[in-house]
Amino acid sequence: MNVPNRRPCVTTELGMGLAVTVSFHPETGEAVEMFMSGRGKASDNDMQNILYDMGVTVSKMIQGGMENGFSTTTDKLDQTA
């Protein structure tokens, strides 16, 4: 999927310092990317790294670039548990 560099997005605060941002293709309105973030800097803790990896995995799945994207994320979750 060809994703333009600039696109509209919506950020939702989930509480406890967690937020989800979804960006949309400007022409089709389809969700094309997702970011998850928590409090602190990206390098501050394992949870930030997991949230980042989950956002990348979901974005790739949305764009059709992964056949089995959930295994990557769950493997990382298993490693930190």
Secondary structure, DSSP 4 states (H G I P E B T S, - for coil): ----SS--EEEEEEETTEEEEEEE-TTT--EEEEEEE-SS-TTS-HHHHHHHHHHHHHHHHHTT--SSHHHHHHHHHHHH-
